[in-house]
Amino acid sequence: MQSNAQTNKAVLDRYLSLEQGKRVQALYIWIDGTGEGMRSKTKTLESKPTSVTELPIWNYDGSSTYQAEGSNSDTYLKPVKMYPDPFRRGNNILVMCETYKYNKEPTDTNHRKLCLEVMEKAKEEHPWFGIEQEYTLLDQDGHPFGWPKNGFPGPQGPYYCGVGANRVYGRDIVEAHYRCCLYAGIRVSGTNAEVMPAQWEYQVGPTEGIDMGDDLWVSRYLLERVAEDFGVVVSFDPKPMAGDWNGAGAHTNFSTDDMRNPGGIKAIEAAIDQLSKHHIRHIKAYDPREGKDNERRLTGAHETSSIHDFSAGVANRGCSIRIPREVAEQGYGYLEDRRPSSNCDPYAVTRVIIQTVCID
């Protein structure tokens, strides 16, 4: 079977450079019924919209995305945020959407609606989030990209933030994705090679409220689209390789106005106390299978805490909640929740943090 990598992208550019007049291509993006897969399709608009409110509600076959029965399959796309399209460029756009059933109720994996409601209740506290999205690059046969086909690379140690063809694999994909995020207006704040070879991380944020979920989901879509062009597969599995290899997380940095102001360490400590009381609730919200995925990752080894216990500490990457050393020294800033898995839904993660720290 011929792979995607064998199509000629230079030939495609010949057609993408054609004039398209005033009409605009809008790529609608949504989360499917797995809670981690993404789908998309394109709609032509007669002109460039100036606001997301001008975009029409659309529909799709929910029975083909694990979201409806075949006998009643129409499922609806409600546009919620639009971005410049780094692939088609010009006036073309990407559109992040919420999904609704035939009866206009949110689908089971539409966690955005409830997240937005919770964010509205806490908006006076100006909650900021930053998520460190880890992922692994794979060949199309499911083997880690760049790894020997009949063996393993050397032990972990030289790969984190490494340089050189024998230490990092897939940097072209990383650089292309970074630039796509900047073009789309996503507040990507950095990237680095991770501890396991072929594993990478990028950071999105700080962003406020619902923007964290929107921007992280669209950044994931951009990553998979870029990797598709290179014929490489992106895995958000929190433990893609068994054995003595690091897993992948989505460490979530969080603060409120009170935490960011002088003396904010007291608000940070109060938040940690609240989080300690709802450990199980958070574990269930931190991966699509209510903790089953994270069981493979949160073992207490490989820079993780145990999934069964709550812990907190200064500069300790083996804790559930880490207070950065500079935050402890200056007495204000933010906390880092290291429990969310790489395949988490950021709407569910940010919602439960706000629920626990700001509302309960």
N, C-alpha and C positions, 0 to 999 in steps of 0.2 A: 504494500500500500504506500502510495506516495505521501510524504509528510508535508505539512504546511510550509516548512522551511525551504522547500524546493520550488515554491512559486516565486516568480521574478518580481520583486517589489519595485524595481526600476521601471518595469513596464506599467505597473499600476500608477506610478506618478504621472505618466503621460496622460492618463484619463482624469486623474484628480485635479490636474491643472486646467481642465476645460472650464470655461465660464458657465455659471449656472443661473445667471440672471438674478432677479430679486427674490426668487424662491429659496427657502432655507430647509436644510435637512436637520430634523430634531431626533436624536437618538434617545428613546425612552429606556431607562434602566430600572430594574426592580429586583427584589430578593424573592427567590422561589420558595417552594414549600419545604425544602430541606433546612431553611434558616441560615444557610451559608453559601449556597450557589447563587449566581447572578445570571439574569437573562436580559436581553435587549432587543428592540426592533426600532426601525426608523419610520418616521412620518414626515411628509412634506408639508411645510407651512407656506402660505402665500407671501409672507414678509417676515422680517426679523422681529421677534417679540421684544417689548421693552420691559416686561414683567412676567413672572411665572404665572400670574393670574390670567394672562392672555392665552395660555396654553390649554388646549382642549383635553378633557378627560377622554381616555382611549380604552380599548378592551383587548383581551387576548384569550387564548384557549387555556384556561386554568387546569384542565384535565391533563395537559401535557407538561405541567410544571409542578405536579403533586399538590394542587391547590383547589381542585374541584372534581366533581364526577362528570363523566362524559355526557350524561343525559342533561346536565345543567352546567355547562362549562364556561359561560361568559364570566370573566373576572375583570375588574376595572382598575385602570391606572390613573391615579390622581397626581399630577405634577406638583412637586413641592420645592424644588430648587433647580436652577439651570446654570450651566457652566460653558465656557468656550470649548469647542471641540478641537483637541490637538491633532487629531487624525485627518479630519476633513478641512479644518481651519476656516478661514473666511468668516461669514456670519453664522455658520453652522454651530449647533449646540448639543450638549449632553443634558439630559433631563432626569434627575432623580425622582422616583415616584413612590408613593404609597400604594398598597394593593387592597382592594375591597371585593367582597363576595357579591353574588347576584342580588342579595338583599341589602346591600350597602353597608354591611357590617365589616370591620377589618378582618382580613385573613389571619390565620393563626400565627403567621410569621411577620405580620405587620406590627412590630414593636415600636414603631416611630410614633404612632398616634398617642399611645399612653405616655411615652417619653416626653412628647411635646407638652402634654397636660401637666406633667410633674415639673418640667422646666419653667413653665409659666408661673407655677406656685412659688418657685424659688428665685425668680428673676431679680428680686431686689438684692439678693446676695451675690449676684454676678458670678455664677460658678464657671470656672475655667477648667478645661481639660486638655491634656496632651497624651496621645496614645503612641506607644512604641510598637509598631507592627512588625513582628518577625515572620519570616516565611522561608520556604526551601524551594530551590529550583531543581526540577527533575527532567530527565530525558523522557521522551514520549513512551518509553517502556516502563516508566515508573521508577527507574534507578536514579539516584542523586546525580545531578549534572556534574560532569567532570570526574566522578569517582571511577576507579578501575572497574571494568566489567566483571572481573573474576576475583575481586578482592576488596580491600578497603584502603583508604588513604591512611597516612600515619596518624597517631593519636592526636587528640585535641591539644592545642597549645600555640602553634604558629599561625592560626587562621584568623583569629579575632582582630579586626582592623588591619589585616595583613595586606601585603603587596607582593606581586610576583605570580607568574603563571602556575607555580607549584603550590600556591597558598590560597588563591582566590579564583572562583569560577563564576563567570556570568556577569562581569562588571559592565559590559555593554548594555545589558538589560537594565541594570540598576541606573546607569546614567541616563538612558533614554526615558525611563519611568520618571526620574527626578524632574527632567525638563518638561515632561508632559504635565506633571502636577503643577509646576510653576505656571505653565501656559494656561491651565484651566482655572487658575486662581485659588488653588488649594494651598493652605498654609503649611506646606511641608517644611520642616525645620532642620532636617539632616538625614544622613544615612550612613551605614557602616556595615562591613562584613562581620558576621557573627562567629561564635565559638566553633560551631560545626561547619566544616567546609561545604559550600553550596548553600549555606544559610545566610540570609541577610536581614537587615532591619532598616526601616525608615520611620521617622517620627512625624506625626501630624499634630499641630497645635503650637502655642496655646490658642484654643478657640472657645467661644462661650456658648453654653446651652446646647441646643439642638444641632448646631453647626458641626459639632464633633462627630455625631453619627453620620450626617450627610456626607461630610468631607471624607471620612475614612472609608465609607462604602464606595464612593466614586473613585477614590485613590486605588482601592483594590481592583475595581473594574479596569482602570487604566493599566495597572500592573499586568493583569491577565491578558489584556489586548496587546500590550507591548511584547510580552513573552510569546504570544501567539505568532507575532511577526517573525520572531527568531526561532520558531519551532520548538520552544521550550515550555514545559508545564510548570505552573506555580502551585505549590501545596501549602495550605494553611493548617495542615494537621499539626496538633500540638506535640506529637511525638512521632515524627516520620520514620525514625530509625531506632529500633530497639537496641539495647546495650548501652555501652559507655559513651553515649553521644547526647549532647544537650537537646532539650525539647525547644518548642517555640511558643512564645507568649505574646500578650498584648498589654504590657505593663501600662497602667493608667495613672497618670499624674493628675492631681486634683487640688483645687484651692477655691476659697471664697474670698470676698473682700476682707473679712476679718482675719483670715489666715495670712493674707499678703501684706498687711499693715504691721508696723512695729508692735511687738507683743503678741503677734499672731500665733506663737507656739502654743499658747493656751487653747486657742480654738482648734489647732491641729491635734493636740492631745485629747480634747473633748471629742473630736471626730473619731479618733482611733478608739476611744472608749465605746462610742456608739457602734462602730464597726465590729468590735469584739463581741457584741451581744447578738449579732445577726450573721455569724459566719456561714451557717448552712444556707440561709437565704441567698447570700452572695454567691456561694459555690454553685448553686442551682442556676443562677442567672449568668454565670461566667463562661459557659459553653453551650452549644445548641442541644446537648443531650443531658442537661441538668447535672453536670459533674462527671459523667462517664468518660468523656474525652480527657478531662483534666486529671483523672485518676492515673493515667499513664505518664503524666508529666509532673504533677505535684507530689513527688516522692520523698522530699527532704534532701535529695541529691541534685547535682548539676544546677546549683544556684536557685533552688526552689525550696519552699516550705512544704510541710506535710499537708495534704488536703484535709486531714482530720483535725488539725489543730490551728488555732489562731495565734499569731505572734507578731510582735512589732519591735523595731530597733533602729538605731542610728547607723546608717551606712552598711547595714547588714542585708546582703542579697539572699540570705537564707530565711528571711522573714516574710510573713504575709504582707505587712505594711513596712515600708522603708522610709525613714526620715533622712533625706540627704544630709551629709555632715555640715555643709555650708548653711543649711536651714537651721540646724540645731545650734550652730555657732552664732548666727545673726539674730535668731529668735523669731523669725517669721519666714513665710514662703509657701511651701506646698508639701503634700505627702504623695508617696507612690504606692499604689496597690498592685502588687506583683502577681496576683492570683489569676486574672483573666487569661483565657487561652487565646492562641493566635487565631482561632476560628470563631471567636466570640462575636455576638451581635453588639456593636457599640451603643446602639439605642438601649438595649437591655442593661448593659453595664453602667452607662451613665445614669440611667433612670434609677436603678437600685441604690447607687451611691447617694444621689440626691435624696431619695426617699429616706434612707437611713440617717444621713448626716443633717439634712436641713428640714425634714418634715416630721418624722416620727418623734 
